[in-house]
Amino acid sequence: MIQRSFKEKKPTIYIVSTPIGNLSDMTYRAVEILNQVDFIFAEDTRNSGVLLKHFNIKTQMISYHEFNKEEKSEEAIRMLENGKDIAVITDAGTPGISDPGYLLIQKAILHGFYVVPIPGASASLTALVGSGLSMQPHLFIGFLPRKKNEAKLLLETYSKQQATLIIYESPMRIENTLKLLESSLGNRRIAIARELTKTFETWIRTTILEALEMEHIKKGEYVIVIEGSREKISYDHLSINEHVQSFIDEGMNEKDAMKKVAQLRKITKSDVYKSFKIK
């Protein structure tokens, strides 16, 4: 699907990022958009009401959360069909990452409406850049499943990933999650960020085992950034052709798959191309 140009005025849904703590992180563009749209779909109208009042935004809000997302997303589509512009915001940060905003985004795209992200604060990226751990590549997991067995199984699927991992956690579960991380991933370097951008912002840069010996405050949301696996991945069991095909099977196009194999095997793209085309 090709996105329409801004020059073509069509009903638009704006995905507006809001501050994760410090209200001064609100962008000028976000304020401008929230003032211009016809309706704002908000995860929690009480929390968002404080934000809108602070910036003197008087646009009508509509509650949009996990328990009414199906009904309200259909309402949003009807508004767009009637020529209205709408915005979606979450309690804090970028909509769609750990809230039901993604459903509204998917439906708007499916119906051919213009979807415009308004960038801003993100807890995961804020924690990553302040962690001191490798930023490329990184993998955002979000909140772990509530059930311990499911959470452990999920973590074990990422245990050999060399990417830095990012998870969200509530203050009441932080200690149990650290124990789970150690049993699933081993003792790795981590950064724990709490109350990001707020008055009592706290950083702990240590290892999982050392973090387990600390007393953690049972207040404020946590972001945990975890060092990727140091285990060197071997591709000796795959031929070059099999290696390229494995990436194609995952959805990568042929050109990118060959480039990726060349990087991982530390050989030239020409060597990969010759081998793959001879198969």
C-alpha positions in Angstrom: 0.0 0.0 0.0 1.3 3.4 -1.0 0.7 6.2 1.6 -0.9 9.4 0.2 0.9 12.7 0.1 0.3 15.4 2.6 -0.8 17.6 -0.4 -3.8 15.4 -0.7 -6.1 16.5 2.1 -7.7 13.3 3.5 -9.1 12.3 6.9 -6.1 11.5 9.1 -5.3 9.6 12.3 -2.4 11.0 14.2 -0.4 8.8 16.5 0.8 11.3 19.1 3.6 10.7 21.5 3.2 12.3 25.0 5.7 12.8 27.9 6.6 9.7 29.9 7.0 11.9 33.0 8.3 15.4 32.5 5.7 17.5 30.9 8.4 19.7 29.3 9.1 16.8 26.9 5.9 17.5 25.1 6.7 18.6 21.6 5.3 21.8 20.0 4.0 19.7 17.1 2.2 17.3 19.5 0.4 20.3 21.1 -0.4 21.7 17.7 -1.9 18.5 16.4 -4.0 17.8 19.5 -5.5 21.3 19.2 -6.3 20.8 15.5 -7.9 17.4 15.4 -11.7 16.9 16.0 -11.3 14.1 18.6 -8.7 12.6 20.8 -8.8 8.9 21.6 -7.1 8.5 25.0 -6.2 5.4 27.0 -7.1 7.1 30.3 -9.1 10.3 30.0 -8.3 11.2 33.6 -4.6 11.0 33.2 -4.7 12.6 29.8 -7.0 15.3 31.1 -4.2 16.6 33.3 -1.9 16.8 30.2 -4.5 18.6 28.1 -5.3 21.1 30.8 -1.6 21.9 31.3 -1.3 22.8 27.6 -4.7 24.4 27.3 -6.0 21.8 24.8 -9.7 21.7 24.7 -10.3 19.0 22.1 -12.9 16.5 23.1 -11.5 13.2 24.4 -12.9 9.7 23.9 -12.0 6.8 26.2 -10.1 4.1 24.3 -8.6 1.2 26.3 -8.0 -2.5 26.4 -11.6 -3.3 27.3 -13.4 -1.2 24.7 -10.9 -1.2 21.9 -13.0 -3.2 19.4 -16.1 -1.0 19.8 -14.2 2.3 19.9 -11.9 1.5 17.0 -15.0 1.0 14.9 -16.3 4.4 16.1 -13.0 6.0 15.1 -13.2 4.5 11.6 -16.7 5.9 11.2 -15.4 9.4 12.3 -12.7 9.2 9.7 -15.2 8.1 7.0 -17.2 11.2 7.9 -14.2 13.4 7.3 -13.0 13.9 10.8 -9.4 14.0 11.9 -8.5 12.1 15.1 -5.5 11.6 17.3 -4.7 8.7 19.6 -2.6 9.1 22.8 -1.6 6.7 25.5 -1.0 7.3 29.3 2.6 8.1 28.6 5.0 7.7 25.6 4.3 6.4 22.2 0.9 4.9 21.4 0.7 1.3 20.2 3.8 0.0 22.0 2.3 -1.3 25.2 -1.4 -0.2 24.8 -4.2 -1.1 22.4 -3.4 1.8 20.0 -2.0 -0.7 17.5 -5.5 -2.0 16.7 -6.7 1.4 15.7 -3.6 2.0 13.6 -4.1 -1.4 11.8 -7.7 -0.7 11.1 -7.0 2.8 9.8 -4.4 1.5 7.4 -6.7 -1.3 6.3 -9.4 1.2 5.4 -6.9 3.4 3.5 -6.8 6.4 5.8 -3.7 8.5 6.3 -1.8 7.5 9.4 0.8 10.0 10.7 3.0 9.3 13.7 4.0 12.4 15.8 7.3 11.3 17.4 8.2 12.0 20.9 9.1 10.4 24.2 9.6 6.6 24.5 10.5 4.9 27.7 12.2 2.0 25.9 14.5 4.1 23.8 15.2 6.5 26.7 16.3 3.6 28.9 18.3 2.0 26.0 20.4 5.1 25.2 21.1 5.7 28.9 22.0 2.0 29.7 25.5 2.0 28.5 24.8 -1.3 26.7 25.0 -2.0 23.0 22.2 -0.2 21.1 22.5 -2.0 17.8 20.8 -4.3 17.5 18.2 -4.1 20.2 15.0 -6.0 20.7 11.9 -4.7 22.5 10.0 -7.4 24.4 7.7 -5.2 26.5 5.9 -6.7 29.5 6.5 -10.4 30.2 3.6 -12.8 30.5 2.1 -13.0 34.0 2.5 -16.7 34.3 6.0 -17.7 35.4 6.3 -20.7 33.0 5.1 -18.6 30.0 7.5 -15.8 30.9 10.4 -18.3 31.3 9.7 -19.9 28.0 9.6 -16.6 26.3 12.9 -15.5 27.7 14.5 -18.7 26.8 13.6 -18.2 23.1 15.7 -15.0 23.3 18.5 -16.5 25.3 20.9 -16.8 22.4 20.0 -13.4 20.9 23.0 -11.1 20.6 20.7 -8.1 20.6 20.2 -6.0 23.7 16.8 -6.9 25.2 14.4 -4.4 26.7 11.5 -5.2 29.0 9.0 -3.3 31.0 8.1 -4.3 34.6 5.9 -3.1 37.4 7.4 -2.2 40.8 5.7 -5.1 42.6 7.2 -7.7 40.2 10.7 -6.4 39.8 12.5 -8.8 42.2 10.7 -11.9 40.8 11.5 -10.8 37.3 15.2 -10.4 38.1 15.3 -14.0 39.5 13.6 -15.2 36.3 16.1 -13.3 34.1 19.0 -14.9 36.0 17.6 -18.4 35.7 16.7 -18.0 32.0 19.5 -15.9 30.7 22.3 -16.3 33.2 24.2 -13.4 34.9 24.4 -10.6 32.4 25.0 -6.9 32.6 21.8 -4.9 32.9 20.6 -1.4 33.4 17.4 -0.7 35.5 15.7 2.6 34.9 12.9 3.8 37.2 10.6 6.8 37.0 12.3 8.0 33.8 12.3 11.9 33.3 10.6 12.4 36.6 11.9 14.1 39.8 13.1 10.8 41.3 14.5 9.2 38.2 16.8 6.3 39.2 19.4 4.3 37.3 21.1 1.1 38.3 23.8 -0.2 36.0 25.1 -3.5 37.3 24.7 -7.3 36.8 21.6 -9.4 37.4 23.1 -11.1 40.4 24.2 -7.8 42.0 20.8 -6.3 41.3 19.2 -9.2 43.1 21.1 -8.3 46.3 19.7 -4.7 46.2 16.5 -3.4 47.7 14.2 -2.1 45.0 11.6 0.6 45.6 8.1 -0.7 45.2 7.0 2.4 43.3 7.2 3.7 39.8 7.4 1.8 36.5 10.7 0.0 35.6 12.5 -0.5 32.3 15.1 -3.2 32.3 17.8 -3.3 29.6 19.6 -6.6 29.4 22.9 -7.3 27.7 22.6 -9.7 24.7 24.1 -13.1 24.6 27.9 -13.3 24.3 27.8 -16.8 22.9 29.2 -16.8 19.4 26.7 -18.2 16.9 28.0 -20.9 14.6 26.6 -21.3 11.1 28.8 -24.2 10.2 25.8 -26.6 10.0 24.3 -24.5 7.2 25.5 -24.2 3.6 25.6 -20.7 2.2 22.5 -21.6 0.1 20.6 -22.9 3.2 21.6 -19.9 5.2 20.3 -17.5 2.5 17.1 -19.5 2.2 16.5 -19.4 6.0 16.3 -15.6 5.9 14.1 -15.7 2.8 11.8 -18.1 4.6 11.5 -15.6 7.5 10.2 -13.0 5.0 13.4 -11.2 3.9 13.9 -10.5 0.2 16.6 -12.3 -1.7 19.0 -9.3 -2.0 18.8 -8.5 1.7 19.1 -12.2 2.7 22.4 -12.5 0.7 23.7 -9.2 2.2 22.9 -10.5 5.7 24.6 -13.8 5.1 27.7 -12.1 3.8 27.9 -9.9 7.0 27.4 -12.8 9.4 29.9 -15.1 7.6 32.4 -12.3 7.0 32.6 -13.0 3.3 31.9 -10.9 0.2 28.4 -10.4 -1.2 29.8 -11.6 -4.5 30.8 -15.0 -3.0 27.3 -15.4 -1.5 25.7 -14.4 -4.8 27.7 -16.9 -6.9 27.0 -19.7 -4.5 23.3 -19.0 -4.2 22.7 -18.5 -8.0 24.5 -21.8 -8.7 22.3 -23.9 -6.5 
